[in-house]
Amino acid sequence: IEEGRKLANKLWNVSRLLLTDRVEPVSRPQSLEERWLLARIAAVQADVESAWERFDFSPSVQALYHLTFDDFCDWYAEAIKPRLGEPEVRATALAALERLLQLLHPVLPHVTEEIWAQFHDSRLIVAPWPEVTHTYAADLNALDRVQEAAAIFRRSGVVVDLAGDEQRIFAAVVRPERAKANGNAEKELVRLRGEIERGERMLANEKYVANAKPDVVEAEREKLARHRRELDALSR
């Protein structure tokens, strides 16, 4: 219940920000974060529809939660905030919000209906279910390096070298100038190498891999892959 309340509040506040100036919701993505979000929405929608066909509701709700809280609110909305005065940016944001509300409505009906009413005359409950479009599938992982840099900075205070759109998004979302960025890069490198060594040793243990639950083993593999990416980012 508490997580649901936090999600509803977060979505409500971000929606209010996007709706301060009304424009026609039209998707015209131009920036990296816009294409990334549309790719994320399409991917999650496909996963949700597949889960619902199997009557497997728990993973679909988790996927929608992370799409809304993490991708839409924490990353996309923060990344575009400095450019919200541009009509094209706001129009694309409202089109993305429109699609997100449609996906969320079956599990979060009241809040999504109320937000929908602020820029539609019709009811959300009778709106057609959107079709999955994979137009921007190539950008599905476009923010991986930025998000890894953010994780490193928030954990250690170490700033990873980024450039172009990645640096712009990092600055808008993480706002490193507000924190004391005096992390010890060498200390973080040592920590990551230790984590990688631990993960490799664990996954090389055939008895562990055979006896542990598959989801636990998969989580360890994902953790090892993440640590390797972070080490690579810091070593450049």
Residue pairs with C-beta under 8 A, 6 or more apart in sequence:
3 65
4 108
6 69
7 65
7 68
7 69
7 108
8 108
8 111
10 68
10 69
10 73
11 68
11 72
11 73
11 104
11 108
11 111
11 112
11 115
12 111
12 115
14 72
14 73
14 77
15 97
15 115
15 118
17 77
17 81
17 84
18 77
18 84
18 90
18 93
18 94
18 97
19 94
19 115
19 118
19 119
21 84
21 90
22 119
23 87
23 90
23 91
23 94
24 91
24 94
25 91
25 94
25 95
25 97
25 98
25 119
26 91
26 92
26 95
27 38
27 91
27 92
27 95
27 96
28 88
28 91
28 92
29 35
29 38
29 92
29 136
30 88
30 92
31 79
31 80
31 83
31 89
31 165
32 139
32 142
32 143
32 165
32 166
32 169
33 75
33 76
33 79
33 80
33 142
33 143
33 165
33 169
34 76
34 80
34 89
34 92
34 96
35 136
35 139
35 142
36 76
36 136
36 139
36 140
36 142
36 143
37 71
37 72
37 75
37 76
37 96
38 96
38 133
38 135
38 136
38 139
39 134
39 136
39 137
39 138
39 139
39 140
39 142
40 67
40 71
40 140
41 67
41 96
41 99
41 100
41 103
42 132
42 133
42 134
42 135
42 136
42 137
43 137
43 140
44 63
44 64
44 67
44 103
45 103
45 130
45 132
46 132
47 59
47 60
47 63
48 60
48 63
48 64
48 103
49 132
51 57
51 59
51 60
51 63
52 60
60 107
61 107
64 103
64 104
64 107
67 100
67 103
68 100
68 104
72 96
72 97
72 100
74 173
75 143
75 147
75 169
75 173
76 93
76 96
77 93
78 172
78 173
79 169
79 172
79 173
80 89
80 93
80 172
81 172
82 172
83 89
84 90
84 93
94 119
97 115
98 116
98 119
99 130
101 112
101 115
101 116
101 124
102 124
102 127
102 129
102 130
103 130
104 112
105 112
105 113
105 116
105 124
105 125
109 125
112 124
113 123
113 124
113 125
116 123
116 124
116 127
117 123
117 124
120 127
143 166
143 169
144 229
145 160
145 162
145 166
145 233
146 162
146 166
146 169
146 170
146 173
148 160
148 226
148 229
148 230
148 233
149 159
149 160
149 162
149 166
149 170
149 174
149 233
150 170
150 173
150 174
151 230
152 158
152 160
152 188
152 230
152 233
152 234
153 159
153 160
153 174
153 176
153 179
153 181
153 183
154 174
155 188
156 183
156 184
156 185
156 187
156 188
156 191
157 179
157 180
157 181
157 182
157 183
157 184
158 181
158 183
158 184
158 185
158 188
158 234
159 176
159 181
159 183
160 233
160 234
160 236
161 236
162 170
170 176
171 177
185 234
188 234
189 231
189 234
189 235
192 227
192 230
192 231
192 234
193 231
195 223
195 227
196 224
196 227
196 228
196 231
199 220
199 223
199 224
199 227
200 224
202 208
202 220
203 209
203 217
203 220
203 221
203 224
208 217
209 217
